[in-house]
């Protein structure tokens, strides 16, 4: 597979189930046994925070192999103001196509598109060792923490406009859509083919390491 064979385009309604399927394949047993990301994708499209213009799929010969989605979020600044930012995730690539630069294409393309649309900054939760290559840095650099007022290593920030985060120290809040109802997610998963739950994967161990990398935001 060569990158020139990969095409990026907006997601269509006819793609919805296929994107949910590829998201399930991409995340199954990755962070925890099973996954909820495909249910999140299913719910996000109806959320007021969903940014349709940044819902992009990657295809190879018309076959969907990747997807990225964005939502609106905000920083509740220490000065009492609420500062709008955006966040992406899930970003999904079919297992057979991972490690071939498709995720990079999706991120770089939508970073530019988001800037062109007027968005100022992106905050995400992710592995710093991966997202640093896209210009993300620890949100702590900007004195931005989690809703429970902690600095967390996975909380990463990227200014799309220079200085966009220079005066908004505070706490980052995702849309409530990310508070997934586990029971509803499990019921939704029943509409997909059975997949075995497994644990002790290296990616799961890394996830647990990252979750523990927190310090109080004083």
Wavefront OBJ file of the C-alpha trace (Angstrom):
o trace
v 0.000 0.000 0.000
v 1.291 3.451 -0.935
v -0.001 6.700 0.498
v -0.895 7.931 -2.975
v -3.506 5.152 -3.070
v -5.271 6.642 -0.041
v -8.047 9.163 -0.627
v -9.563 11.384 2.066
v -13.151 12.602 1.915
v -16.042 13.535 4.227
v -17.978 10.678 5.782
v -21.340 9.960 4.132
v -24.497 8.558 5.692
v -23.920 5.362 3.709
v -20.565 4.987 5.509
v -21.958 5.051 9.039
v -22.173 1.339 9.778
v -18.917 0.598 7.961
v -17.122 3.239 10.035
v -18.565 1.742 13.208
v -17.323 -1.677 12.133
v -13.811 -0.455 11.333
v -13.708 1.490 14.615
v -14.604 -1.680 16.505
v -11.874 -3.590 14.684
v -9.339 -0.845 15.384
v -9.996 -0.608 19.118
v -11.051 -4.112 20.135
v -8.914 -5.176 23.122
v -6.577 -2.233 22.512
v -7.041 -0.255 25.746
v -9.239 -2.669 27.683
v -10.889 -6.016 26.905
v -13.412 -5.221 24.167
v -14.116 -1.556 23.378
v -16.810 1.140 23.380
v -15.409 3.388 20.660
v -17.785 2.102 17.971
v -20.744 2.975 20.202
v -19.229 6.414 20.794
v -18.970 6.963 17.033
v -22.605 5.885 16.673
v -23.726 8.424 19.282
v -21.434 11.300 18.343
v -23.066 12.073 15.016
v -26.241 13.192 16.810
v -24.396 15.298 19.380
v -24.546 19.095 19.224
v -20.784 19.097 19.758
v -20.100 17.012 16.638
v -18.191 18.861 13.906
v -19.447 17.403 10.652
v -16.895 19.247 8.526
v -14.071 17.423 10.332
v -15.573 13.932 10.035
v -13.180 12.479 7.466
v -12.696 8.947 6.147
v -9.694 7.405 4.408
v -10.322 5.009 1.532
v -8.228 2.712 -0.615
v -9.916 1.798 -3.890
v -13.254 2.892 -2.377
v -12.752 0.618 0.666
v -12.964 2.470 3.976
v -9.784 1.942 5.972
v -9.727 4.873 8.414
v -11.732 7.639 10.050
v -11.289 10.651 12.314
v -14.002 12.588 14.139
v -13.958 15.879 16.044
v -16.150 17.430 18.718
v -16.331 20.851 20.309
v -14.887 21.142 23.804
v -13.856 23.928 26.145
v -11.416 25.097 28.767
v -12.938 26.519 31.913
v -10.306 29.103 32.601
v -9.108 30.080 36.045
v -10.298 33.636 35.385
v -13.891 32.391 35.056
v -14.105 32.503 31.273
v -14.966 29.550 29.028
v -12.598 29.157 26.083
v -13.725 27.083 23.069
v -11.378 24.416 21.673
v -11.887 21.200 19.721
v -10.907 17.591 20.251
v -10.563 14.566 17.994
v -11.240 10.926 18.689
v -11.812 8.249 17.968
v -9.258 8.081 15.182
v -9.519 4.608 13.681
v -7.502 2.629 11.156
v -8.243 -0.968 10.218
v -5.650 -3.268 11.842
v -4.359 -4.497 8.475
v -3.615 -0.906 7.447
v -2.082 0.362 10.686
v 1.514 1.557 10.751
v 1.341 2.735 7.147
v 0.774 6.447 7.682
v -3.005 6.599 7.334
v -3.480 8.018 10.823
v -0.866 10.645 10.026
v -2.694 11.623 6.841
v -5.991 11.977 8.705
v -4.495 14.073 11.493
v -2.429 16.380 9.312
v -5.272 16.913 6.838
v -7.820 17.747 9.533
v -5.390 19.952 11.470
v -5.136 22.208 8.422
v -8.867 21.990 7.743
v -9.671 22.901 11.360
v -7.382 25.921 11.183
v -8.992 27.003 7.911
v -12.391 26.721 9.596
v -11.235 29.137 12.284
v -10.577 26.814 15.210
v -7.728 27.937 17.462
v -6.549 24.863 19.365
v -6.941 21.091 19.698
v -6.822 19.159 22.978
v -6.899 15.379 23.158
v -6.188 12.459 25.432
v -3.525 10.252 23.882
v -0.081 8.751 24.173
v 2.500 11.595 24.182
v 5.067 9.378 22.478
v 2.772 9.219 19.433
v 1.115 12.609 19.325
v 4.273 14.637 19.902
v 5.176 13.983 16.258
v 2.179 16.108 15.231
v 3.223 19.069 17.362
v 1.183 18.198 20.451
v 2.698 18.955 23.811
v 1.629 18.349 27.400
v -1.381 20.515 28.263
v 0.438 21.183 31.514
v 2.733 23.438 29.446
v -0.227 25.817 29.218
v -1.329 25.129 32.824
v -4.344 23.190 31.567
v -5.541 20.210 33.572
v -8.342 17.687 33.774
v -11.866 18.370 35.066
v -10.796 17.107 38.510
v -7.923 19.623 38.514
v -5.029 17.277 37.792
v -2.209 17.427 35.299
v -2.352 14.233 33.240
v 0.375 13.052 30.880
v -2.126 11.880 28.217
v -3.782 15.321 28.051
v -2.119 16.886 25.009
v -2.561 20.306 23.441
v -1.824 21.867 20.066
v -2.152 25.520 19.120
v -3.458 26.015 15.596
v -2.886 29.722 15.994
v 0.260 30.901 17.753
v -0.497 32.021 21.296
v -4.010 30.578 21.266
v -3.517 28.872 24.644
v -1.199 31.391 26.252
v -3.836 32.993 28.477
v -6.282 30.205 29.269
v -4.909 28.202 32.146
v -7.713 26.108 33.577
v -9.481 22.757 33.204
v -10.293 20.952 29.959
v -13.811 19.575 29.480
v -14.886 17.219 26.727
v -18.495 16.985 25.622
v -20.682 14.817 27.914
v -21.061 12.371 24.987
v -17.790 10.838 26.215
v -19.460 9.731 29.457
v -20.455 6.437 27.888
v -23.317 4.370 29.284
v -21.620 0.977 29.580
v -24.889 -0.965 29.537
v -26.083 0.726 26.356
v -22.669 0.239 24.762
v -22.751 -3.465 25.561
v -26.246 -3.780 24.113
v -25.157 -1.951 20.950
v -22.202 -4.292 20.550
v -24.584 -7.259 20.327
v -25.511 -6.105 16.809
v -21.961 -6.930 15.660
v -20.331 -10.345 15.155
v -18.993 -11.946 18.311
v -15.404 -11.108 19.237
v -13.473 -12.544 22.155
v -12.457 -10.339 25.068
v -8.758 -10.545 25.847
v -6.406 -8.829 28.258
v -2.701 -8.442 29.068
v -1.954 -6.839 25.704
v 1.056 -4.450 25.704
v -1.262 -1.634 24.549
v -3.479 -2.258 27.581
v -0.475 -2.139 29.907
v 0.660 1.132 28.318
v -2.832 2.559 28.772
v -2.759 1.709 32.486
v 0.654 3.362 32.808
v -0.593 6.546 31.193
v -3.744 6.670 33.328
v -1.569 6.706 36.458
v 0.608 9.596 35.241
v -1.219 12.359 37.112
v -0.133 15.121 39.479
v -2.222 17.716 41.341
v -2.725 21.003 39.562
v -1.805 23.553 42.194
l 1 2 3 4 5 6 7 8 9 10 11 12 13 14 15 16 17 18 19 20 21 22 23 24 25 26 27 28 29 30 31 32 33 34 35 36 37 38 39 40 41 42 43 44 45 46 47 48 49 50 51 52 53 54 55 56 57 58 59 60 61 62 63 64 65 66 67 68 69 70 71 72 73 74 75 76 77 78 79 80 81 82 83 84 85 86 87 88 89 90 91 92 93 94 95 96 97 98 99 100 101 102 103 104 105 106 107 108 109 110 111 112 113 114 115 116 117 118 119 120 121 122 123 124 125 126 127 128 129 130 131 132 133 134 135 136 137 138 139 140 141 142 143 144 145 146 147 148 149 150 151 152 153 154 155 156 157 158 159 160 161 162 163 164 165 166 167 168 169 170 171 172 173 174 175 176 177 178 179 180 181 182 183 184 185 186 187 188 189 190 191 192 193 194 195 196 197 198 199 200 201 202 203 204 205 206 207 208 209 210 211 212 213 214 215 216 217 218
